[in-house]
Amino acid sequence: MQDMRLIFRKQTILKTVLAVWLALWVFFLAREDKDGQYEALAYNYAHGYAEKVGFLLGKDLYDVLVTAVNDMPGGAAYRLSGFEKFSIDEVRLRYYLWPMRSSGGEADFIIFNGESERPPAGYAEYRRLGSKGGIYKRKDGGS
């Protein structure tokens, strides 16, 4: 008889936990949309990997990323310019450029963000994406 009461208690506890979990999810889904999160979620479910990355980075930064990945050789060392140190854009760009080496000093390429008047000493313009940014390549024949 005592075994039946224990089983009944376990079932009651399980049903209670599931009911609370379901109530929390209903509340989560029924609350108001915060900053377009439902639109963003629907967009990410409906699109492929490249579109998701583009959505995450923003159109301008994504174009700079794609240009860097397509035009820079795999083992190249790069440095980022025009990004605030440890900003979300800089961290995301370093994440997606992972196979290449990030260099604080002398780099084969400099990836810059936004407008840039002229390349730094020892570098020449390699690719430019208008006001979005671009890439400078070291003149002495780096990678």
N, C-alpha and C positions, 0 to 999 in steps of 0.2 A: 504494500500500500504506500509506503514511504517513497519507493521508486517512482510511482505514478505521480506523486506530488512534485518530486524533483524534476521530472520530465515536463510536467505542466508549467512549472516555474521557468524552466529554460525556454520553452516555447513562448511564454508570455514576454519574457525579457527580449527575445529575438524579435517578436512582433513589434514591441515598443521601439526598439532601436531602429528597425526598418521604417516604421511610421515617422519617427523624428527625422530620419535621413531623407525620406520622401518629402516631408513638409519643408525642410530646408532647401531642397532643390526646387520645389515649386516657388518658394519665396524668391530664390535666386533668379529664376527665369521670369517671374512676373514683375520684378521691380523695374523701375524706369531705366531707359537706356542711358548709359553714362558715356559721353564723348564718342558716340557712334560705335560702341563696342559690338553691337549686334550686326551692324553693316560690315564692320571689319571681319568679324567671325564668318559671316556668310561669304564674303569675298575670298577669304583664305580657304574655305572649304571648296569653293567652286573653281579655283585656279591652281595651276601647276607650281612647281618649285621656283622657277625663275620669276614668275609674277609675285609670288609670296615674298621673295627676297626684295624685289623692286618696291613692293608695298611697304615693307619694313624699313628700308633705307631711304625711300623717297626717290623721285624720278632723277634729280640731278646727281645725287651721290651714287645711285645705281648705275648711271651711265659712265661715271668715272670708274667705278669698280669693274664693269664689263670691259671697258677699254684697257684697264690695267691688266686684267687677267688674260685678255686675248693678245695684247701686244708685248707684254713683258715675258722674257724667258723664265722657265720654272725655278732655277736656282738663284735668281737675281736678288740682290740686296736692295731694299727700298727704304726711303724715309718719307714720312708724311709732313706736309707743310700746309699751313693755313687752317689747321684744326686746333681747337682748344685742347690742351693736354688732358687726357683721360675723359674727354667728352664722349657721349654715347656714339656719335658719328665716328670718331676716331677708333673707338674700341670695336665697333661693328666692322669697320673697314679692315682693321688688322685681323679680325676673326676670319673674314672671307678671303683674305690674302694669305692665309696660313702657310701654304707650302713654300712661299717665298720668305726670305729672312728680313726681319725688320732691323734697321740699323740706326743707331743714334748719331753716328758720325758720318764717315765717308760711305756713300751708297751709290750703287749703279744707276738708280732711278730715284727721282723725287716726284712723288704724287702730290699735287697741290689742289687745294679747294678754292673755288671762286676765282675772281680776277687776279691776275698776276702780271705786273708790268714787264719784267724781263727776267730771264733765268739767272740763277746765282752764278758766281764765278766758277768756271770749270764745267758748266752744264750748258746744253743746248736744248731748245724746244724739240720735243719728240712727238707729242700729240697734244692738241688743244681741243677742248669741247666748249668753246665760247666762254660764257660767264660761269659755266658749271665747274670748270677746273681743267686739269690736264696732267701731262707727264713731261718731265725733263729727263734727259739722258746725259750721263757723264761723257765728256768729250774725248777722254783718253781711251775710249774703247771698252768701257766696262761691259760686262756680260751682254 
